[in-house]
């Protein structure tokens, strides 16, 4: 089964001709190599690009071991990028080449080469390569399968696909696995033996147990406010360990750089400024999150919120957590300062949306609770409530769009329906 990854493919196509090294990044095993070497390569053939104009090298292939020498690699590429027209250089696992940064910089001088690279392992885990190529590199961020992509491959109804996706997530290799046991084992090994091991190797983490326990804590509290200080206190109170705030902050930063978790910062909607700590962290893939907890905490409310966050990010949006500070009359008659929360403040280009992820709205009181923050926002950007129920999208008298989860995840134009 192959998922429809046309949206991810379009990211590669859109960068063509920009004169930069296209650096394909993302959490390991999310399908970067398949996207570049299968889907992008096939698209070039459809467009009539001759095979002689494509230099395709998988550097983790033993048959290409000699090309891990930077001079040998550059000599081969430069010998093939000759003549008229545009050439495409596709390099997989480029971190296996010594001094690969220098090789990529030199390739830009060829003038007629479009260079696309992927990488992994400890030397290519984070944004370091993008930083190294500031002004010369263009990051193309790839994510695990979105729900719409997962459904395109799994078939069946959205309801059946959701049960699978909410449990095991969207790592592409899962599509080839049949049993629940195989899927659970694969995800558990991925987190333990690939992601956390790479982080520990890259950063020289001496106490691996601490890193593992932090991954558990973040997974358990996904979508909840926390901070390095709070987490350090949690280690002391719940685990009897003394870990400094600085050490915890470092672990979280390493996990973010490895694309294992993502931060949603607090945004003061009325004050139009970031508020600093605490913040929320979401897992890049809910299956990885669930595996980290041995599939014991299956709270669909939190899983749904994580999925909505991930889907918005995969659409190219910047996503923060909104805080609306208000002054209201208290029960005792005096004024009280309160902070109302908007699950997500979503920005893309000049557009903005305020989004609430509400698993269920069974009555008017719950609806008032979910939409109350919207009424205190002093601008006219769109307001959207996403509910798990299968409802027809509708806009109330206050301009709030209510939409079912599947419509939200399967329709990329749904954000534009808000007023």
C-alpha positions as CSV (number, residue, x, y, z in Angstrom):
1,X,0.0,0.0,0.0
2,X,1.3,3.4,-1.0
3,X,0.0,6.6,0.5
4,X,-0.8,9.7,-1.5
5,X,2.1,12.0,-0.7
6,X,1.4,14.6,-3.4
7,X,1.4,17.5,-0.9
8,X,4.8,16.5,0.3
9,X,6.1,16.0,-3.2
10,X,4.9,19.4,-4.2
11,X,7.2,20.9,-1.6
12,X,10.2,19.5,-3.5
13,X,8.8,20.7,-6.8
14,X,8.2,24.2,-5.6
15,X,11.8,24.7,-4.7
16,X,13.2,23.8,-8.1
17,X,15.3,26.6,-9.6
18,X,15.9,28.5,-6.4
19,X,19.7,28.1,-6.6
20,X,20.0,26.5,-3.1
21,X,20.8,23.1,-1.8
22,X,17.4,21.5,-1.0
23,X,17.8,19.9,2.4
24,X,15.1,17.3,3.1
25,X,14.7,17.0,6.9
26,X,12.3,15.3,9.3
27,X,12.1,12.6,12.0
28,X,13.9,9.4,10.9
29,X,11.8,6.8,9.0
30,X,9.1,9.3,8.0
31,X,9.6,8.6,4.3
32,X,12.2,11.2,3.2
33,X,14.2,8.7,1.0
34,X,11.1,7.2,-0.5
35,X,9.8,10.7,-1.3
36,X,13.0,11.8,-3.0
37,X,14.2,8.6,-4.7
38,X,10.8,7.1,-5.7
39,X,8.1,9.8,-5.9
40,X,10.3,12.8,-7.0
41,X,12.3,10.6,-9.3
42,X,9.1,9.3,-11.0
43,X,7.8,12.9,-11.4
44,X,11.0,13.9,-13.2
45,X,10.5,11.0,-15.6
46,X,6.9,12.1,-16.2
47,X,8.1,15.5,-17.0
48,X,10.5,14.1,-19.6
49,X,13.8,14.6,-17.7
50,X,16.3,12.1,-19.2
51,X,18.0,9.6,-17.0
52,X,21.3,11.0,-18.0
53,X,20.4,14.3,-16.4
54,X,19.7,12.7,-13.0
55,X,22.6,11.8,-10.6
56,X,21.1,9.5,-8.0
57,X,23.4,8.2,-5.2
58,X,22.4,6.2,-2.1
59,X,25.5,6.7,0.1
60,X,24.4,4.0,2.6
61,X,24.7,1.4,-0.2
62,X,27.9,-0.6,0.2
63,X,28.4,-0.5,-3.5
64,X,28.8,3.3,-3.2
65,X,31.3,3.1,-0.3
66,X,34.1,4.7,-2.3
67,X,31.9,7.8,-2.9
68,X,31.9,8.5,0.8
69,X,35.2,10.2,0.1
70,X,34.4,13.8,-0.6
71,X,36.8,14.2,-3.5
72,X,35.6,11.0,-5.2
73,X,31.9,12.0,-4.8
74,X,32.5,15.5,-6.2
75,X,34.6,14.1,-9.1
76,X,31.8,11.7,-10.1
77,X,29.0,14.3,-9.9
78,X,31.0,17.0,-11.8
79,X,31.8,14.5,-14.5
80,X,28.1,13.7,-15.0
81,X,26.8,17.3,-14.8
82,X,28.0,18.4,-18.2
83,X,26.2,19.7,-21.2
84,X,23.1,21.8,-21.7
85,X,20.0,21.7,-19.6
86,X,19.3,21.2,-16.0
87,X,20.7,18.3,-14.0
88,X,19.3,16.8,-10.8
89,X,21.6,15.6,-8.0
90,X,19.9,13.4,-5.4
91,X,22.0,12.3,-2.5
92,X,20.6,10.0,0.3
93,X,22.3,9.7,3.7
94,X,24.8,12.5,2.8
95,X,26.1,12.5,6.3
96,X,28.1,9.4,5.5
97,X,30.4,11.6,3.4
98,X,33.3,13.2,5.2
99,X,33.2,17.0,4.9
100,X,29.8,16.8,3.2
101,X,29.1,20.4,4.0
102,X,32.0,21.4,1.8
103,X,30.9,19.1,-1.0
104,X,27.4,20.6,-1.0
105,X,28.7,24.1,-1.1
106,X,30.9,23.4,-4.0
107,X,28.1,21.7,-5.9
108,X,26.3,25.1,-6.0
109,X,29.1,26.5,-8.1
110,X,28.2,24.0,-10.9
111,X,25.4,26.4,-11.9
112,X,23.2,23.9,-13.7
113,X,22.6,21.4,-10.9
114,X,19.5,21.1,-8.7
115,X,20.8,19.5,-5.5
116,X,18.5,17.6,-3.1
117,X,19.9,15.8,-0.1
118,X,18.6,13.7,2.8
119,X,20.4,12.5,5.9
120,X,19.9,10.9,9.3
121,X,21.9,9.5,12.3
122,X,23.6,11.7,14.8
123,X,25.2,14.1,12.4
124,X,22.0,14.9,10.6
125,X,19.5,14.8,13.3
126,X,18.9,18.5,13.9
127,X,18.8,21.8,12.2
128,X,22.6,22.1,12.3
129,X,23.0,21.4,8.6
130,X,20.4,24.0,7.8
131,X,22.2,26.5,10.0
132,X,25.5,25.6,8.3
133,X,24.0,26.4,4.9
134,X,22.2,29.6,6.0
135,X,21.7,31.6,2.8
136,X,22.7,28.6,0.6
137,X,20.3,25.9,1.8
138,X,16.5,25.6,1.8
139,X,15.0,23.2,4.3
140,X,12.1,21.1,3.1
141,X,10.4,19.6,6.2
142,X,8.8,16.2,5.8
143,X,6.4,14.7,8.3
144,X,5.0,11.2,9.0
145,X,1.7,10.5,7.2
146,X,-1.1,12.8,7.9
147,X,-4.5,11.2,8.5
148,X,-5.6,12.0,4.9
149,X,-2.5,10.3,3.5
150,X,-2.9,7.3,5.8
151,X,-6.5,6.9,4.7
152,X,-5.5,7.0,1.1
153,X,-3.3,3.9,1.6
154,X,-5.3,2.0,4.2
155,X,-8.7,2.3,2.5
156,X,-12.0,1.7,4.3
157,X,-13.9,4.2,6.2
158,X,-12.5,7.3,8.0
159,X,-13.9,5.8,11.3
160,X,-12.0,2.5,10.9
161,X,-8.8,4.3,9.8
162,X,-9.0,6.7,12.8
163,X,-9.0,3.8,15.2
164,X,-5.8,2.6,13.6
165,X,-4.2,6.0,13.2
166,X,-5.0,7.2,16.7
167,X,-3.3,4.1,18.1
168,X,-0.3,3.5,15.8
169,X,0.1,6.9,14.1
170,X,1.5,7.5,10.6
171,X,5.0,6.1,10.3
172,X,5.0,4.8,6.6
173,X,6.4,1.4,7.4
174,X,3.4,0.5,9.4
175,X,1.4,0.1,6.2
176,X,3.4,-3.1,5.5
177,X,2.8,-4.6,8.9
178,X,-0.3,-6.7,9.6
179,X,-0.6,-7.6,13.3
180,X,-1.0,-5.2,16.2
181,X,2.0,-6.9,17.9
182,X,4.3,-6.2,15.0
183,X,3.2,-2.5,14.8
184,X,3.6,-2.0,18.5
185,X,7.0,-3.7,18.5
186,X,8.2,-1.6,15.5
187,X,7.2,1.7,17.1
188,X,8.7,0.8,20.5
189,X,12.0,-0.2,18.8
190,X,12.0,3.0,16.7
191,X,11.7,5.3,19.8
192,X,14.1,3.3,21.9
193,X,16.8,2.1,19.5
194,X,16.7,4.9,16.9
195,X,15.5,8.3,18.1
196,X,16.6,8.3,21.7
197,X,19.8,6.4,21.0
198,X,20.7,8.9,18.2
199,X,20.1,11.8,20.6
200,X,22.2,10.2,23.3
201,X,25.1,9.5,20.9
202,X,25.0,12.9,19.3
203,X,25.0,14.9,22.5
204,X,27.0,12.5,24.7
205,X,24.1,12.0,27.1
206,X,25.7,10.1,30.1
207,X,22.5,9.3,31.9
208,X,20.3,7.6,29.4
209,X,17.7,6.7,32.0
210,X,17.0,10.4,32.6
211,X,16.4,11.0,28.9
212,X,14.1,8.0,28.6
213,X,12.1,9.1,31.6
214,X,11.7,12.6,30.3
215,X,10.4,11.1,27.0
216,X,7.8,9.2,29.1
217,X,6.8,12.3,31.0
218,X,6.3,14.4,27.9
219,X,4.3,11.6,26.3
220,X,2.1,11.3,29.3
221,X,1.4,15.0,29.6
222,X,1.1,15.8,25.9
223,X,-0.9,19.0,25.4
224,X,-0.5,20.1,29.0
225,X,1.5,23.1,30.1
226,X,4.9,22.4,31.5
227,X,8.4,23.8,31.7
228,X,11.9,22.6,32.4
229,X,11.6,23.8,36.0
230,X,8.3,21.9,36.5
231,X,9.8,18.8,35.0
232,X,12.8,19.0,37.2
233,X,10.4,19.2,40.2
234,X,8.6,16.2,38.8
235,X,11.8,14.2,38.8
236,X,12.4,15.1,42.5
237,X,8.8,14.4,43.7
238,X,7.8,11.4,41.6
239,X,11.1,9.7,41.0
240,X,13.3,10.9,43.9
241,X,15.9,12.2,41.5
242,X,17.7,15.6,41.5
243,X,18.1,16.9,37.9
244,X,18.8,20.5,37.2
245,X,16.5,22.7,35.2
246,X,19.3,23.3,32.8
247,X,19.8,19.6,32.2
248,X,16.1,19.0,31.6
249,X,16.0,22.0,29.2
250,X,18.9,20.5,27.3
251,X,17.1,17.1,26.9
252,X,14.0,18.8,25.6
253,X,16.0,20.8,23.1
254,X,17.7,17.7,21.9
255,X,14.3,16.0,21.4
256,X,13.0,19.0,19.5
257,X,16.1,19.2,17.2
258,X,15.6,15.5,16.4
259,X,12.0,16.3,15.4
260,X,10.7,13.9,18.0
261,X,8.6,16.5,19.8
262,X,7.5,20.0,18.9
263,X,6.9,23.0,21.1
264,X,3.8,25.2,21.0
265,X,4.7,28.5,22.7
266,X,2.2,30.7,24.6
267,X,0.9,33.7,22.7
268,X,-0.8,36.6,24.4
269,X,-3.6,37.2,21.9
270,X,-4.7,40.6,23.3
271,X,-1.1,41.8,24.1
272,X,0.3,40.4,20.8
273,X,3.4,38.9,22.4
274,X,4.9,35.6,23.5
275,X,4.7,34.9,27.1
276,X,7.6,32.5,27.7
277,X,7.4,29.5,30.0
278,X,5.4,27.3,30.4
279,X,4.6,25.9,27.0
280,X,3.1,22.7,25.5
281,X,4.9,19.9,23.7
282,X,3.4,17.5,21.2
283,X,4.9,14.3,19.7
284,X,5.7,14.4,16.0
285,X,3.6,11.2,15.7
286,X,0.9,9.9,18.1
287,X,2.0,6.3,17.4
288,X,5.5,7.1,18.8
289,X,3.9,8.8,21.7
290,X,1.6,5.8,22.5
291,X,4.5,3.4,22.1
292,X,6.6,5.3,24.6
293,X,3.8,4.7,27.1
294,X,3.4,1.1,26.1
295,X,-0.1,1.9,24.7
296,X,-1.4,2.4,28.3
297,X,-2.7,6.0,28.1
298,X,-5.1,6.1,25.2
299,X,-7.0,9.3,26.1
300,X,-8.6,10.1,22.8
301,X,-9.0,13.8,23.8
302,X,-5.3,14.3,24.0
303,X,-4.5,12.1,21.0
304,X,-7.0,14.2,18.9
305,X,-5.4,17.4,20.1
306,X,-2.0,16.1,19.1
307,X,-3.2,15.0,15.7
308,X,-4.8,18.4,15.0
309,X,-1.6,20.1,16.0
310,X,0.5,17.9,13.8
311,X,-1.8,18.3,10.8
312,X,-1.7,22.1,11.0
313,X,2.1,22.0,11.1
314,X,2.2,19.6,8.2
315,X,0.1,22.1,6.2
316,X,2.8,24.7,6.6
317,X,1.3,26.6,9.5
318,X,3.0,28.1,12.5
319,X,1.1,26.9,15.6
320,X,1.1,28.5,19.1
321,X,-1.1,28.2,22.1
322,X,-3.3,31.2,22.7
323,X,-3.9,33.0,26.0
324,X,-6.6,35.6,26.3
325,X,-6.3,37.7,29.4
326,X,-9.6,39.3,30.6
327,X,-10.9,41.1,33.7
328,X,-14.3,40.0,34.8
329,X,-16.5,40.5,37.9
330,X,-16.0,37.7,40.4
331,X,-18.6,35.9,42.5
332,X,-17.8,38.1,45.5
333,X,-18.4,41.3,43.4
334,X,-14.8,42.4,42.9
335,X,-12.9,42.2,39.6
336,X,-10.8,39.1,38.8
337,X,-8.1,38.7,36.3
338,X,-8.5,35.5,34.3
339,X,-6.7,33.7,31.5
340,X,-8.8,31.9,28.9
341,X,-7.1,29.5,26.6
342,X,-7.3,29.0,22.8
343,X,-5.9,25.6,21.9
344,X,-4.2,26.8,18.8
345,X,-3.3,30.2,17.3
346,X,-2.6,29.2,13.6
347,X,-0.6,31.4,11.3
348,X,0.1,30.9,7.6
349,X,1.4,33.9,5.6
350,X,-0.8,36.9,6.4
351,X,-3.7,34.7,7.5
352,X,-4.6,33.6,11.1
353,X,-7.1,31.2,12.6
354,X,-8.1,30.4,16.2
355,X,-8.8,26.7,16.6
356,X,-10.3,24.8,19.5
357,X,-10.0,21.0,19.6
358,X,-13.1,19.8,21.5
359,X,-13.6,16.1,21.6
360,X,-17.3,16.5,22.4
361,X,-19.8,19.3,22.9
362,X,-22.8,17.6,24.3
363,X,-24.7,20.7,25.4
364,X,-25.0,24.5,25.3
365,X,-22.9,24.9,28.5
366,X,-19.9,23.0,26.9
367,X,-20.2,25.0,23.7
368,X,-20.2,28.2,25.7
369,X,-17.0,27.0,27.5
370,X,-15.3,26.3,24.2
371,X,-16.3,29.4,22.4
372,X,-16.0,31.9,25.3
373,X,-12.3,32.7,24.6
374,X,-13.3,33.6,21.0
375,X,-15.6,36.3,22.2
376,X,-12.8,38.0,24.1
377,X,-10.5,38.2,21.1
378,X,-10.5,41.8,19.7
379,X,-9.7,41.0,16.1
380,X,-11.7,39.5,13.2
381,X,-9.6,36.5,12.3
382,X,-11.5,33.2,11.8
383,X,-12.6,31.0,14.7
384,X,-13.0,27.3,14.4
385,X,-14.1,24.5,16.7
386,X,-13.1,21.0,15.7
387,X,-15.3,18.2,17.3
388,X,-15.0,14.5,17.1
389,X,-18.7,14.1,16.1
390,X,-19.7,13.7,12.5
391,X,-21.4,17.0,11.9
392,X,-22.0,19.1,8.9
393,X,-19.8,22.2,9.0
394,X,-21.8,25.2,10.2
395,X,-21.2,28.8,11.3
396,X,-23.1,30.3,14.2
397,X,-24.3,33.8,14.8
398,X,-20.9,34.8,16.3
399,X,-19.1,33.6,13.2
400,X,-17.6,30.5,14.7
401,X,-17.2,27.6,12.3
402,X,-17.9,24.2,13.8
403,X,-16.5,21.2,11.9
404,X,-16.2,17.5,12.4
405,X,-12.7,16.0,12.9
406,X,-12.7,14.0,9.7
407,X,-13.8,17.0,7.6
408,X,-11.0,19.0,9.2
409,X,-8.4,16.4,8.5
410,X,-9.5,15.4,5.0
411,X,-10.2,18.9,3.5
412,X,-7.2,21.2,3.2
413,X,-9.6,24.0,2.3
414,X,-11.5,23.8,5.5
415,X,-9.6,26.7,7.1
416,X,-10.8,29.0,4.4
417,X,-14.4,28.4,5.3
418,X,-14.1,30.5,8.5
419,X,-15.3,34.1,8.3
